[in-house]
Amino acid sequence: MRLTLIVALAIVLGQGSGLAVQAQQPARHVETAGGFSFVPPKGWKATDEAIANQVKQIEKQLAAAPPGSPQEKALKRAIATLQLMAKQSMKGFLGSGADGPAPTISFSVEDLRKFNITVNGVAVKATLADLVAHYKYPPPGRTNEEVDSFRVVAEKKLKTDAGAECVVLVTEFDRNRLRYRQTYYFFDLSPDRKLVATCKAPWIDKLDAVFEASLKTLRLEKPRPEKAK
C-alpha cells in the first residue's frame, strides 16, 4: 500500500548577498503522478539525479572488481536496486546528514478503499482518521529493535501556505542504536485518495523545522486540461 519514493538531497550552506541567496532558492517541484507540487529544502536533489551519481560511482568500482567475485555480484545488485528506485512513479528527496544517514522526504498515495474497517461487524468507509491511526504502529517488516522502540511523539494539524489543511504525525524509532525521527504529513487528494509525505532523519539532525517549512509550500495541483485536437 505504501508506494514509497525516496529522493536524495545535500544541504547547502550558502553565503553572500541577499540577491545571491535568493537566486539559489530551489525551484518548485511539480509531481504530476501525485497531483501536487512543493518546494524541497535548499540544496536537496531529486532521486533520479542522486541515484544516477551513485550508479556512476558504483560502476567505477565494478570495472575494477574481479570477474565472478562476490564483490562484483554485490556491486551489480546495488546497481539493480538503485535503478529500480529510479523507476518509481513519484520522486522523493534526500539531503546530507550532519553525522550519519541522509535525511529523506518521500511520498506515497494511500487508497482508503483498500482498508477493511468494520464497526460491530458492519463494513464502514475508511476515513483520514483511520489512515492516521494505521500509521501509529510500526510498518510491516521492521526489525525487533524498530518495533520495540517505536513511539508516537505528537499529532497536530497544519495549514499550508496555500490554505490546505493536513494532519501531522510525529514518530520515533531506533535502528542500529541510532534514534530516528519520522514525521508523516497527510493531505486530502480526494475522498478516497490521501497523499502521505514521509520525512525521516536521525533525531540528532533536528530537522523538524526544515521539513515543516518545505511541506508548508505544498499545493494540490489540478490536472491540466487536454488541448483540443
N, C-alpha and C positions, 0 to 999 in steps of 0.2 A: 504493500500500500504506500509505502514511503518512497517516492521517486526522487531519491536524494541526488542532488547535483552539487559537486564540490568545486570551488574555484579558488585560485591562489593569488595572494597579493602581498607585496613588500611595502611596509610603511616607510614613507619618505619624509624625512625631516627637512623641510625647505627653509632657506634663509634668504634674505634680500628685501627688496622694496615691496610695498603693498601691491603694486601692479604685477610684480613677478609672481607673488603668491597667488593672486587672482588668476593669472594665466595658467597656473599649474592645477587648478581645480579640475577634478575628474569629470568626464562627460557623463551625461545621464545614459544609463544602460536600459535599453528597451528589450524586454523579453516577450517576444511575440507568442511563444508557446504557452506561457503562463498568463498572458494578458495583463502585464504590469510593467512598470519602469521604476528605477530608483537610481540614486547616486551612490556608488560604492565609496568606501573610505579612500582618502587621497593616497595615491601610490600603489593601491592594490591592483592586481592584474587578473584578467578573466582566465578561466580554467584552460581554455584551449591554448592560450599563449604560454601559460606556465607549464602546461603538460608538454607542449612542443619543445620547450627549452630542456625539460627533464629528459625527454626521449633522446635529444641530440647528445646530451651528456652520457647517457647510458650506452648509446650506440658507439661512442668512442671507446668506452670500457669493453664493449662487446668485441670490437675489432681486435683488441689485444688479448682477449681471453682464449685459452687453448681450446681447439675444436673438440666438442664432445665432453668437455669438462663440466662439473657441477656448477662452476661459476658461469659458464656460457648459458646453461639451462636456466639458471636463476635470473640472469640478465634478460633473457628472452621472455621469461614470464613477467618480469617487471614492465617491459615494453608493451606486452599484450594487455596488461592490466591498465596501463596509462592510456593506451589507445581506446580501450573500451570506455573509460571515463570520459574521454573527449567526445564520444558519440552520444552522450546523454542529451536529452531534449532541451534542458534548461541549463544555463551556466550558473556556477557558484563563484565565490571569490575567496582568495586566500592571501594572508599577509604574513610578514615575518614576525616570529615571537621574540620577546626580549631575551629569553633564555630557555629554549625548548621547542616543542612542536608549534607549527604555524597555526595562527587563528584562522577560522573559516566562516564564511557565510554561504549557506546552501538553501535551496528552495525545493519544495515539493507541493503537489496538489493532491488534496485528500477528497475522495468522493464519499459523501456521507451515506449514499445508497448502499455501500458495501458494509456498513456497520449493522450488526444484528442487535437491536435494542428491544427488550421486552419489559413490560410492566404488568405484573400479575398474570403472566403467561400470554399477554397480548402484544403483538409486534407494534412498535411505535416508530415514528420517523426520528432519526438521529438529529441532534441539534449541535450547534457550535460548542455548547457547554459539554456535551457528551464527548466531542473530539478533544477538548482541552483536558477533560478527565482522563482520557485514554493516554495522554502524554505525561500524566503524573506518575507513571510506572516505568521502570526500565524497559527499553525496547528489547525485542527478542534477540537472542544471540549474544547477549552481553556476558562477560566473564563474571565469576562469583564475586570478584573484588568490586566490579562496577555495580552489580546488583545490590550487594550488601551496603555499599557506601552511598547509593543513590538517595537523594532527598530533594524535596521541593522547598525552595528558599522563599519565593514570593510569587504572587499573582496580582496583576493590576490591569487597568485599561489605559490605552494610549490613543491619542488622536494625532494623525499625521499632519504635515503642513498643508496638505490638500483637503483636510477635513475628514478623511476616512478613519473610522474607529477600528481598533484591533485589541485583542486580548494578549497580554504578555505573561508568559510563564517562565520563571527562572528556576533552574535546577542545577544541582552539582553532583559530581561523582568522582571516584578515584580510578585512575588507570596507571598501572606500573608505578604505584606510590606517588603519583602526581595528581593533584586535585584540579579538576576541570569545572568551568562554569559554562553551562549550556542554556541559552535563552531562546525560547520559541515565541514568534510573533504570528498570530492567527488573524487572517483577513478574509472577508467575505468576497468571493468571486461571483457566486450565485447562491440560491437557496441550498443547493446540493454540493457545490464545489467550494472548498476553502483552500486558500493559499497559506502555506506554513513556511516561514523563514526561520531557519535554524542558525544561530550564532554560537560558535564554540571556540573557547580559548582556555589555556591554562589560567587558573584562578589568579596566579601571581601577576599576570599581564594587566589585570584590571581594565578591561576594555568595554565595560558596560556602557559608558557614555559615548564611546566611539560607535558601537553597534546601534545604540538608540538614535543617535544623530543621523546615521545613514538610513535606518529604516523609517524615520520620520519623513524622509523625502519620497517614500514610495507612493506611486499613483497607480490606480487601476485604469488601464487603457482600454478604450472602446475599439473593437475591430474596425479596421479601415474599410470603407465601402468599396466594393469592386467597381472598376471602371467599366463603363458601358462599351460593349463591343461594336 
